[in-house]
Amino acid sequence: MHAFDVGGEIVPLAVHGHLSGGPLDGTPVVAKGGLVGDDITLVECLAKLRRSVQARLHQVHSEVSEHVIPTATRDA
């Protein structure tokens, strides 16, 4: 990893973004201080992370679908 690119603030002192560079490039991340917020804050952070991961999976899927992926065959 080379950097954590902050995309924005979910709630005060809780941010979302993605890793930049290295093998985890583009991986969504949420960072929240341990004493920040309540149960609802945690739900909001996890919801943002989930949406970011789903968006990333769609992006990766479209990149992979451009290539042929070999399927495993079984010997009979």
C-alpha positions as CSV (number, residue, x, y, z in Angstrom):
1,M,0.0,0.0,0.0
2,H,1.2,3.5,-0.8
3,A,-1.6,5.6,0.4
4,F,-5.1,5.9,1.9
5,D,-7.1,8.2,-0.3
6,V,-9.9,9.8,1.7
7,G,-13.2,10.0,-0.2
8,G,-15.2,11.8,2.4
9,E,-16.6,11.9,5.9
10,I,-19.4,9.6,6.9
11,V,-19.9,11.3,10.3
12,P,-17.5,13.5,12.2
13,L,-14.2,11.6,12.8
14,A,-15.2,8.7,10.6
15,V,-14.0,8.7,6.9
16,H,-14.3,6.5,3.9
17,G,-11.9,6.1,1.0
18,H,-9.7,3.5,-0.7
19,L,-6.2,2.1,-0.7
20,S,-4.0,3.4,-3.5
21,G,-1.1,1.5,-5.0
22,G,0.2,-2.0,-4.3
23,P,-1.7,-5.3,-4.5
24,L,-4.7,-3.9,-2.6
25,D,-5.1,-0.9,-4.9
26,G,-8.8,0.3,-5.0
27,T,-9.8,-1.6,-1.9
28,P,-12.5,0.3,-0.1
29,V,-11.8,1.3,3.6
30,V,-13.7,2.9,6.4
31,A,-11.8,4.4,9.3
32,K,-13.5,5.3,12.6
33,G,-12.1,6.2,16.0
34,G,-13.1,3.7,18.7
35,L,-14.9,6.2,20.9
36,V,-16.7,8.0,18.0
37,G,-20.4,7.7,17.7
38,D,-22.9,5.0,18.8
39,D,-24.4,1.9,17.4
40,I,-26.1,3.9,14.6
41,T,-22.7,5.4,13.6
42,L,-21.3,1.8,13.3
43,V,-24.3,0.8,11.1
44,E,-23.8,3.9,8.9
45,C,-20.0,3.1,8.5
46,L,-20.7,-0.5,7.6
47,A,-23.4,0.5,5.2
48,K,-21.0,2.9,3.4
49,L,-18.3,0.1,3.3
50,R,-20.8,-2.3,1.9
51,R,-21.9,0.1,-0.9
52,S,-18.2,0.8,-1.7
53,V,-17.4,-2.9,-1.9
54,Q,-20.4,-3.6,-4.1
55,A,-19.4,-0.8,-6.4
56,R,-15.8,-2.1,-6.5
57,L,-17.0,-5.7,-7.3
58,H,-19.0,-4.4,-10.2
59,Q,-16.0,-2.6,-11.5
60,V,-13.8,-5.6,-11.1
61,H,-16.4,-7.9,-12.7
62,S,-16.6,-5.6,-15.8
63,E,-12.8,-5.7,-16.1
64,V,-12.7,-9.5,-15.8
65,S,-15.6,-10.1,-18.2
66,E,-13.4,-8.6,-21.0
67,H,-11.1,-11.6,-20.7
68,V,-11.8,-15.3,-21.1
69,I,-11.6,-17.2,-17.8
70,P,-10.7,-20.9,-18.3
71,T,-12.9,-23.4,-16.5
72,A,-11.7,-26.4,-14.7
73,T,-12.4,-29.8,-16.4
74,R,-12.6,-33.2,-14.8
75,D,-11.0,-36.2,-16.3
76,A,-13.6,-38.9,-16.9
